[in-house]
Amino acid sequence: MSFSGTQDKCKACEKTVHFIDLLTADGVTYHKTCFKCSHCKGTLSMCNYSSMDGVLYCKPHFEQLFKETGTFTKKFPAGTKSGERNEQVRQFDHARFKP
C-alpha cells in the first residue's frame, strides 16, 4: 500500500500542501507557514484568527479594522498600512488576545 499524498493546493502560495503541513480553515487549505494575517503578516493559529470574505486577519487587526471603518470591510483606511501607522496602532496590545 502506498501513500499518494494530497493534491490540495495552498490558497496563499498555490503550491501543493503535504499532509504534515496541512491546515484547513473555513474549508480552505493552507500551509501552516502561509496561514498569516493579511495586514501584519503575523503567523496565525486556529484559535487566534478571523476572516472576512476569505481574507485572514489576526484578532487584534480584525477588531481594529472594525473600529477604524465602522464596518468589517476588506481594507484598512489609507495611511494605516504597516510602516505608515501611528505609534498608538504600532503599540496595539496583541497579548490580550492570546489564549
QUIHULIN-V487782 format. One record per backbone hydrogen bond with DSSP energy under -1.0 kcal/mol. NH is the residue of the N-H (numbers start at 1). CO is the residue of the C=O. E is the energy in kcal/mol with one decimal. If there is no record, write none. Layout:
# QUIHULIN-V487782
NH/CO/E, NH/CO/E
This chain:
# QUIHULIN-V487782
10/15/-2.8, 11/29/-2.5, 14/10/-2.1, 17/8/-2.8, 21/18/-1.9, 22/19/-1.3, 23/30/-2.0, 25/28/-2.4, 28/25/-2.1, 30/23/-2.7, 32/21/-1.3, 36/34/-1.6, 37/42/-2.5, 38/56/-2.9, 41/37/-1.6, 44/35/-3.2, 48/45/-1.2, 50/57/-2.5, 52/55/-2.0, 55/52/-2.0, 57/50/-2.7, 59/48/-1.3, 62/58/-2.3, 63/59/-2.4, 64/60/-2.5, 65/61/-2.5, 66/62/-1.5, 67/63/-2.4, 68/64/-2.6, 69/65/-2.0, 70/66/-2.6, 73/71/-1.4, 80/77/-1.1, 84/81/-2.5, 90/86/-2.0, 91/87/-1.6, 92/89/-1.8, 94/92/-1.4, 97/94/-1.8, 98/95/-1.6
